[in-house]
Amino acid sequence: MSTEVVASSAHSDEKQQSTSVQTHTPVAKVNLLGMSRPQMEKFFEDMGEKKFRAGQVMKWIHQFFVTDFAEMTNISGKLREKLEKIAEIKAPEVVHKNYSKDGTRKWVFRVGDGAGSLVETVLIPAEDKTGLRKTLCISSQVGCALDCSFCSTGKQGFQRDLSQAEIIGQLWMANYSYMEDVAVAERERSVTNVVMMGMGEPLLNYDAVLNSMRIMLDDFAYGMSKRRVTLSTSGVVPKIDQLAQDIDVALAISLHATNNELRDELVPINKKYPLEQLIAACQRYIAKDGNESSRKHVTIEYVMLDGVNDKPEHAQQMIKLLKDLPSKINLIPFNPFPHAPYGRSSRNRIISFQKTLSDAGFVCTIRQTRGDDIDAACGQLVGQVADRTRRAEQWKKKVAAQNEIMRSQG
């Protein structure tokens, strides 16, 4: 046999083997859990189906919490079989859950391939004038890139953004946790409020967070009032302006300091977008109003740090800073974490701070600490992050060095 024939035969065998391997490589299924309605409609149209199927499937997923296509009884058997082959409904894996004695619930989700990373989600129940409120604090990133000095999440570094399925999956799982043993026809949504206030900076994962909030508001999904969906940001000014154009939800600002010098230290993004720019962006957000808008005020979140930002002069600075911004102020007692460089302000100091603001005409509340027996309180969400920034390692070295200095000084 000639060399050319042998080479040709070998090439043919190699090509045949390659084709065989490609033929048997499993195709990844499309996860429908995180699709907004426009995305779902396009998915069905691309399949050659009518786009109204999107609404039907979304109701099964988000209102009846069904993950098996075989249970979707108003869809033809042929379409169900087709969906089974190419699609799935898959929430992030729950690796740990803990329910506090005060009713708070916390889940730890594994996201990503293999061992993956861990993110945390917290549900806080409370009574209000409308009845029992269940507020879910949702994470948007694995870790956080902003490194606010008082937040344990920031000390873990940053790995990546969460996908839409990983974000909305937290809401799906929180609802499902109340009805695992309830018949499908009797299931109903339990979570009444959502705050994008968990791990990560939501505005730095803009597209996924925006589409997830659209699912929350969609009547074919969770049908939540726009006043009950809140995005909390540390102050990414350009994205606040973009948010005003794209969706109408409530806005909260992680303020934590009333002058630029202190905020540069506590919330480092302030060096890029100082307070003057941040407050102006909030004013523009409220100005973009509409009928029954949620933009009647901005919620100001302010963690009370002993001897750092809780003095009378800080209260006076806040009055001046917010005088032209319709706002409600939420004072948050600091929740310590290992090696935290701060302490919690005394109860008397917090009450005095509140009184100063209230006397100036502001609506000011003190947040009740919930879930601290399961490390679910504000600022305590940590997770487990594949830290490419090595921030956690650097933080531990810094703390060790500070402790050594203190020991040497007696």
Secondary structure, 3 states (H helix, E strand, C coil): CCHHHHHHHHHHHHHHHHHHHHHHCCCCCEECCCCCHHHHHHHHHHCCCCCHHHHHHHHHHHCCCCCCHHHCCCCCHHHHHHHHHHEECCCCEEEEEEECCCCCEEEEEEECCCCCEEEEEEEEEEEECCEEEEEEECCCEEECCCCCCCCCHHHHCEEEECCHHHHHHHHHHHHHCCCCCCCHHHCCCCCCEEEECCCCCHHHHHHHHHHHHHHHHCCCCCCCCHHHEEEEECCCHHHHHHHHHHCCCEEEEECCCCCHHHHHHHCHHHHCCCHHHHHHHHHHHHHCCCCCCCCCCEEEEEEEECCCCCCHHHHHHHHHHCCCCCEEEEEEECCCCCCCCCCECCHHHHHHHHHHHHHCCCEEEECCCCCHHHCCCCCCCCCECCCCCCHHHHHHHHHHHHHHHHHHCC
